[in-house]
Amino acid sequence: MGFGASAGVLTAGFGCSPNPGIPDRPPRVAPAQLRGGGVVTVHADWDDIDAAIARAAPRGAVAVLSNDYEDAVERVVTLLAADGQEAVLRFTSGGRADPRPITIEASFGRPNDAGRAASLASLVAEQLESLAGRSVAPL
């Protein structure tokens, strides 16, 4: 997945957030779906994960370090934020037909910053929901 620069690094910023790499705003995912920390469940298309990350990522400087597929029901994506902190997104499929329940678990930094993890999970979930059912993902 390309993020603009040859190394996959974005140069846009998150504005005046006190946490570089994750915006300072409340999650836009429905409260029933946000399970605390960085765990969100959405109904979306499994093949939209890369596009959802790409659409959420331009809001801050991020590089994709790895994008691993365990099988057709789990993916793990590791990101590097502008401040050098690693973020890990784990996607777990709750079915085989799209749109399907997809659980997103995020962690951010060491030790885990639950606020940044929740914001990251919510941003990606928002993008996944907006792409569900579309044949082309507009970037």
C-alpha positions, 0 to 999 in steps of 0.5 A: 500500500503506497502512502505517497513517499517511496518509503511509505512515509506521510508528511501531513500532521495531526494539527495541534494534538498533544499526542503527535500521530493521533488526533485530539478528538473523541472517537466517532464510532458509536459508543456501543461499538467502542469496547474500551482501550483500542477495541472497536467492532464494525461491519465492513468489507475485509478487502477494504482494510488497506484503503481504510488505513491509507485514508486514516493515515494522511491525518498524521505522519505514519509509515507502515512497518509490516502488514502480516496475514495470518490467514483469511480471518486475521491481519496484523499491521504495524505502523510507525508514528512521527514521534517514533512510537509503534502502533499495532492494529490487529483485525479479526474477521467475524465471518466470511461474507462482506460486509462482516463484523471486523474487530479492530484491536489497537495498541500504541507505544510502550507502555500502551497509550490507551487514548491514542490506541482508541483514537487510532482504532476509531479512525480506521473503523470510521474509514472501514464503515465509510468504504463498506459496499463500495467497489472502489475505495476513493483515496 
